[in-house]
Amino acid sequence: MTIRIGTAGGGTFGELHLQTFSLLQRQGRCVLAGLADPSEEIRGNRAEKYGVRTYSDVAEMIDREKLDAVTVATPDPAHLPVVLTALEAGCHVFVEKPMDVTVEGCRAMVDAARAGNRLLQVDFHKRFDPFHAQVREAVADGRIGEPLYGYAWMEDRIEVPSKWFPGWAPRSSPAWFLGSHMLDLFRWMTGGPRAVRVFATGARKRLSAMGVDTWDCLNAKIEFEGGLSFALDTSWVLPDGFEAVVNQGIRLVGTEGIAEIDSQDRGAAVCYGGATQQTINPGFQFVSTDPHGNPRYVGYGYDSIADFADNVNFLKEGGTLDSLAGRYPDGEDGLEVTRILCAIHESAETGNVVTL
Ligand SMILES: NC(=O)c1ccc[n+]([C@@H]2O[C@H](COP(=O)([O-])OP(=O)(O)OC[C@H]3O[C@@H](n4cnc5c(N)ncnc54)[C@H](O)[C@@H]3O)[C@@H](O)[C@H]2O)c1
């Protein structure tokens, strides 16, 4: 009863999906049955590297490969039609963050999953980082006391919007692309509160001057029910010489405790081939070779994707969605994060405090 999985979107991050499923396939935990991507170049490269059959169209892949599940790693503003196609064809779905860049789009996904009794899981992989999980446990068992306020930052080097995906960066933002992670993480650590008020500012200077018309930074203050306060700084204009592609961390203060996690610097630095020294985060993605000569993919970036496959296996063996409830980032979590992100953009654009 091995589950059959296909991925839609095989670009930079979709490749992690393919790596995860090729590893799970070797372990008998899934069949990596297909990749759908309109780019001929991506299809050719991924077919050669992962031995996967490729399609230019998602619906055709689902139909021809008799898929149980689809994972979606298309650009931020291009998740919705793919997710709906997959759910309506009866597949379980794993979607990259942000789930969608509109509240209505997220609702349509949640409704379609519910109507078809299908799993809809969002790739909020910061939940799978053990450094973060232990803070959640400290909150849950009372060691931090009542959470009062927190702060997170997530910042990319400028190469990400300007060189990796300049074509769709104008239809995303550092808040959509990066802040979505930290909003989910903070809510998950603190028991899933709802946001009630948002104020945000932002700037559009460096990237728009380079012809990539998007926010450089978005900086927000979010009030959750009960007065819990969260400050969030996002940007994607760190200079080329910065020590890592991403800089990130989170802190949380409660009535009886404090936790501070540098989510980027895990104490690993490398300097290869005369390039400048880099602070790498092996907690997220560590690629090496196992003693048998097979690629080994380790880290919370992979664990989150593998968790989806495990959940689909569980369902295929007769498990129920009800018994998985609360154990994975679900559509409602994705919807709440998008609701807050829409308020952040509205506040930055209007200068108003947005009440939710
Ligand atoms: N979880 C994370 O930490 C993380 C990190 C990076 C990116 N992402 C997310 O992954 C998604 C993809 O980002 P990326 O950096 O890989 O982008 P990318 O531009 O490198 O890749 C996107 C791919 O999707 C393909 N595509 C476009 N429309 C499609 C469609 N309708 N059907 C199938 N394929 C389609 C494109 O041809 C391209 O190959 C984004 O939502 C991004 O936010 C997540």
The ligand as an SDF file (V2000), in Angstrom:
LIG
                    3D

 44 48  0  0  0  0  0  0  0  0999 V2000
    9.5240   26.3450    3.4590 N   0  0  0  0  0  0  0  0  0  0  0  0
   10.5280   27.1990    3.1820 C   0  0  0  0  0  0  0  0  0  0  0  0
   11.3910   27.5330    4.0100 O   0  0  0  0  0  0  0  0  0  0  0  0
   10.6360   27.7500    1.8290 C   0  0  0  0  0  0  0  0  0  0  0  0
   11.8490   28.2460    1.3600 C   0  0  0  0  0  0  0  0  0  0  0  0
   11.8920   28.7730    0.0830 C   0  0  0  0  0  0  0  0  0  0  0  0
   10.7090   28.8240   -0.6520 C   0  0  0  0  0  0  0  0  0  0  0  0
    9.5530   28.3630   -0.1390 N   0  0  0  0  0  0  0  0  0  0  0  0
    8.2930   28.4520   -0.8800 C   0  0  0  0  0  0  0  0  0  0  0  0
    8.3040   27.5200   -1.9350 O   0  0  0  0  0  0  0  0  0  0  0  0
    7.5720   28.0570   -3.0560 C   0  0  0  0  0  0  0  0  0  0  0  0
    8.4830   28.0060   -4.2750 C   0  0  0  0  0  0  0  0  0  0  0  0
    9.6010   28.8440   -4.0450 O   0  0  0  0  0  0  0  0  0  0  0  0
   10.9270   28.6480   -4.9040 P   0  0  0  0  0  0  0  0  0  0  0  0
   11.9630   29.4950   -4.2540 O   0  0  0  0  0  0  0  0  0  0  0  0
   11.1850   27.1960   -5.1270 O   0  0  0  0  0  0  0  0  0  0  0  0
   10.4670   29.3200   -6.2860 O   0  0  0  0  0  0  0  0  0  0  0  0
   11.0620   29.0260   -7.7570 P   0  0  0  0  0  0  0  0  0  0  0  0
   10.6790   30.1930   -8.5790 O   0  0  0  0  0  0  0  0  0  0  0  0
   12.5050   28.6230   -7.6490 O   0  0  0  0  0  0  0  0  0  0  0  0
   10.2670   27.7100   -8.2270 O   0  0  0  0  0  0  0  0  0  0  0  0
    8.9050   27.7240   -8.5270 C   0  0  0  0  0  0  0  0  0  0  0  0
    8.6650   26.6370   -9.5950 C   0  0  0  0  0  0  0  0  0  0  0  0
    7.2520   26.5070   -9.7820 O   0  0  0  0  0  0  0  0  0  0  0  0
    7.0410   26.3060  -11.1830 C   0  0  0  0  0  0  0  0  0  0  0  0
    5.6300   26.6280  -11.4730 N   0  0  0  0  0  0  0  0  0  0  0  0
    5.0610   27.8390  -11.6840 C   0  0  0  0  0  0  0  0  0  0  0  0
    3.7360   27.6880  -11.8920 N   0  0  0  0  0  0  0  0  0  0  0  0
    3.4650   26.3540  -11.8130 C   0  0  0  0  0  0  0  0  0  0  0  0
    2.2820   25.5740  -11.9440 C   0  0  0  0  0  0  0  0  0  0  0  0
    1.0870   26.1370  -12.1690 N   0  0  0  0  0  0  0  0  0  0  0  0
    2.3740   24.2200  -11.8100 N   0  0  0  0  0  0  0  0  0  0  0  0
    3.5620   23.6370  -11.5540 C   0  0  0  0  0  0  0  0  0  0  0  0
    4.7190   24.3340  -11.4240 N   0  0  0  0  0  0  0  0  0  0  0  0
    4.6740   25.6700  -11.5360 C   0  0  0  0  0  0  0  0  0  0  0  0
    8.0580   27.2080  -11.8490 C   0  0  0  0  0  0  0  0  0  0  0  0
    8.3170   26.8290  -13.1980 O   0  0  0  0  0  0  0  0  0  0  0  0
    9.2800   26.9860  -10.9570 C   0  0  0  0  0  0  0  0  0  0  0  0
   10.0870   25.9090  -11.4000 O   0  0  0  0  0  0  0  0  0  0  0  0
    7.1560   29.4750   -2.6550 C   0  0  0  0  0  0  0  0  0  0  0  0
    5.8460   29.4620   -2.1650 O   0  0  0  0  0  0  0  0  0  0  0  0
    8.1210   29.8190   -1.5290 C   0  0  0  0  0  0  0  0  0  0  0  0
    7.6220   30.7520   -0.5850 O   0  0  0  0  0  0  0  0  0  0  0  0
    9.4950   27.7950    1.0620 C   0  0  0  0  0  0  0  0  0  0  0  0
  1  2  1  0
  2  3  2  0
  2  4  1  0
  4  5  1  0
  4 44  2  0
  5  6  2  0
  6  7  1  0
  7  8  2  0
  8  9  1  0
  8 44  1  0
  9 10  1  0
  9 42  1  0
 10 11  1  0
 11 12  1  0
 11 40  1  0
 12 13  1  0
 13 14  1  0
 14 15  2  0
 14 16  1  0
 14 17  1  0
 17 18  1  0
 18 19  2  0
 18 20  1  0
 18 21  1  0
 21 22  1  0
 22 23  1  0
 23 24  1  0
 23 38  1  0
 24 25  1  0
 25 26  1  0
 25 36  1  0
 26 27  1  0
 26 35  1  0
 27 28  2  0
 28 29  1  0
 29 30  1  0
 29 35  2  0
 30 31  1  0
 30 32  2  0
 32 33  1  0
 33 34  2  0
 34 35  1  0
 36 37  1  0
 36 38  1  0
 38 39  1  0
 40 41  1  0
 40 42  1  0
 42 43  1  0
M  CHG  2   8   1  16  -1
M  END
$$$$
